[in-house]
């Protein structure tokens, strides 16, 4: 179950988006020897301020400032085996506050054949406190192609690094057709 409250505001070229999310999960444990179950609850608050500034006729800069708070709580629980032996497991609370600042830059190029090509690059840097791993960052690059009428194709790459050295990379390919 998830509930969301979204507030959006805009002032010419500055946008505010706020989300308050609540959810949880029910989990079953079956190791073959021990069985049990536990539930979790989650809260997340996410506030983002973005701008949109036209730098020249074909270039848009989108600066971003974001704050996220996340809390997940699991109560104590017990797992048991077929003999009735029980192991009590301690619950936990994971909590993280993340603050980041960044930007995206997009150029829109009109091609001779009437198509529009839009390359983008972006970067964020931030700090994760509480149970977080300190400094983190993101870089991205993308390319979109459109006929400006009824179809769009896009491709993007993303690379993230966390303060503990963990890394993640991703790619996205998209196609949209309007009827």
HELIX and SHEET records of a PDB file:
SHEET    1   A 5 UNK A   2  UNK A  11  0                                        
SHEET    2   A 5 UNK A  14  UNK A  30 -1                                        
SHEET    3   A 5 UNK A  35  UNK A  51 -1                                        
SHEET    4   A 5 UNK A  59  UNK A  74 -1                                        
SHEET    5   A 5 UNK A  53  UNK A  54 -1                                        
SHEET    1   B 5 UNK A   2  UNK A  11  0                                        
SHEET    2   B 5 UNK A  14  UNK A  30 -1                                        
SHEET    3   B 5 UNK A  35  UNK A  51 -1                                        
SHEET    4   B 5 UNK A  77  UNK A  80 -1                                        
SHEET    5   B 5 UNK A  86  UNK A  89 -1                                        
SHEET    1   C 9 UNK A   2  UNK A  11  0                                        
SHEET    2   C 9 UNK A  14  UNK A  30 -1                                        
SHEET    3   C 9 UNK A  35  UNK A  51 -1                                        
SHEET    4   C 9 UNK A  59  UNK A  74 -1                                        
SHEET    5   C 9 UNK A  92  UNK A 110 -1                                        
SHEET    6   C 9 UNK A 116  UNK A 130 -1                                        
SHEET    7   C 9 UNK A 134  UNK A 146 -1                                        
SHEET    8   C 9 UNK A 151  UNK A 161 -1                                        
SHEET    9   C 9 UNK A 167  UNK A 177 -1                                        
END                                                                             
